[in-house]
Amino acid sequence: MLPDSYLKRLARVKPYAELWRDDHKFVEHRIGLYATFYFDHFHPMVDSNEAARKALIECWKDYWDLVGTQHQKWIYRFGSSIRGYKLPTDKVPPLDAYLSDPEKHGDYQYYVHGGKHEDDASDYLFSTAGFPVYGAPEYPKDIAYLELQAPLEYITNGKLSAFVELVKRCAVRLKVDQAHGGLGLLRTYNEETTTRSTEYQLSQVFSGVDVNVPYMQMSNLFWNEQGHLGIDSPHWLNVLGARWVEKLGGFDALKAKLPEDVFVVEPCGEGVFIQAGPYPEPGHKDDGLPPAYVWLNRVLLPVRAPKMVYCFGDNPGQLAQRQGAMPYFTRFDAASAKLPPVGGSDIQALVATLSASASSESKRNNVPANQPCPEAGWWFTPAQANSRRYFKQGEIMPSVGGDYGETFWQWSPDQSAPTL
């Protein structure tokens, strides 16, 4: 049985569990489980990548055995244009045949999902990509990724542990540099401005529901001329390759810094697997930052990548580099800096520290539509892109309609007036 206190925190994601695009053509986001794995990808003149290809095929079989092959609905074909085909189809070969093609040894992309419509964000996804490696033989490798998704309901229907074990097996097969997972915003492949704006808005509400865009994030984790740059910020599930474990002082030293009544820390291939708490935490702003994630952030900070971006450009209201990306990427840092010394390893002290440092913004309640505004200022609703607006105290806050569920207005972290 899941604790009632956790179920109440998890229920906060329900209004955002399925978000349609403004024109209602397809589901733009869901909230569900995900895992992303980053692993070495070599130029074909240096290495055949055969071990990684075999590992991907094993992960493919393992994943669909867990979630069910009946959820293979759409496959994309990549080339001069991108097109989706309803499965079954002969337009794109099966994964094992696709990866056996010598032309794909250095450049591949395979994407299968379970949405009702071609462009739907889906609870079910197997997506992998390894892009051309430039600069060989001087710079012989880059990193590739595998992304898996599963329904939110796995948390409550008894399948969560099976998903976690799948993550461990795939991490070992792929000999990952790093991997992470937990609750995430599961996005459409057909990314548009509204996709990025919604991710920014929800990143201000949920610190534990990860924005995950591996084709963007990978270049901040590895760059061919500089090599391995660092790891991602902490998540519920974390796998660190041997190089990162060594930089953190080794397995025993790392485990000693993570309270055993909160964290699962165990060997995973040549690296380490870390689970931050028994369940993935949404981290709604009214509940505060997930304490275990804040603690883990302090421990992993020495090997974190120096920067991160989640989309191209530098547009306001998106997780671009000079706008929301770095504040989001470093969202646990301020709370981590206020933690007591590592020696005690007392999670209760951690919870108390976080509670004491909670900001007034985190204590403001969400306001349902058609209710008076409790405090003058700038508010927004994730039910509509670019919805930030100023309300006077007592002004009725409207419903925006649509398929997002009930409208709730939330205090905006940005209380500045828009610039002209």
C-alpha positions, 0 to 999 in steps of 0.5 A: 500500500502506498502511503496516503501522504504520498498519494496526495502529493502524486494527485497534484499531477492529475490536472496535467496528466494529459495536455492537448495542443491548443488546436486539439490535434494531438496530445502534446504532453503527458506526465508519466515514468521515463528513463534515459540512458547515455552510452558511448557511440563511436565513429565506424572507422574506430569501432563498429558499435556492435556491442551497443547495437546488440544491447539496444536489441535486448533492451527493445525486447525487454521493454516490450515484454514489460509494457506489451507489444500491443502498444506498438502503434506508430513508427517514424522513418527518418531521412530527408523528411520525417514521417510516421507510419501506423504499425504494422508496416513494411516502410521501416524494418524491425529494429534488429534488421535496421541496426544491422544495416552498415549505413546505420552503424554510425548514424541511426534513429529509431522511434516507436510509440503507442499514441492514438494519433501519429504525433501524440505524446505517449505513455509508451515509447522506445526511442534511440539515436546515435548521430554522426561522429565528427572529427575522427580519428582525433575525436573518435566518439560521442554519446548516443541515447535510449529513451523509454517511457511507461504510464503513470499508473505503474506507480499505483498498479504494482508495476513500478518495481518492474520498471525500476528493474528494467532500468537497471538491466538496460543500464548494465547492457549499454554500459552507460556513462550515465542514466536517469529517470522517474516522473517526467513530462512525456512530450510529442515528437512534433515539438513546437513553441507551445511544447517548450512554453508548457515545459517551462510553465510546468517546470515552475510548478513541479521540481520533481517532474523532469523535463527530458529532451535527450537530443538537446541535453546530450551535448551538455554532457559530452562534447567531442573536443572536450570529452565527458563534461559531467552528469545531469542534475539529480533524479529519482533514478540515477545510474553513474558510470565508473568514471563518475563513481571514481571522481566521487571517491569510490562506491563506499565513499558515495554510499556513506554519504547517502542515508540508507533508510532513504536511498538505495545504493547498489552496484550497477555494472561497473558503476552505481545505481542510486534511487532517491526515496521509495517513490518518484516525487512530483515536487509540487511547489506547495509541497516543497522540493523533494528532500531526497533530491536536495540531499542527493544534489549536494552529494553529486554536485562535484561531477555535475555538468557546468551547464544545460539547455533543453531547447534552442534559442533564447526565448522568454518563457522557455528553458533556453540557456539564458532564460529558464534553463540554468535556474531549472537545472540548478533548482536544488542548489540553494536548498542543498547549500543550507543542509547540515554537514554530511556526517549526521546522515539524518533525513529528518534534519534534512526535512526540517532544514527544507521546511525552515527555508521554504519561500513564501511563494511555495506556500501560496495556494493555487486558485481555481477558476472563477474565484477571487484573486487572493493577492495582487500580482502576476499569475499563470495557468499551465492550462494555457501557453503564455497565460501569465497576467496581472490580477488585482486582489479580489479580481475573478480569475477566469477559466481558460477551457480546453482539454487540460482539465480544471483551470488553476491559477498559480503565482508566477515566479516572475513578478516583473512586468513584461518589457515592450 
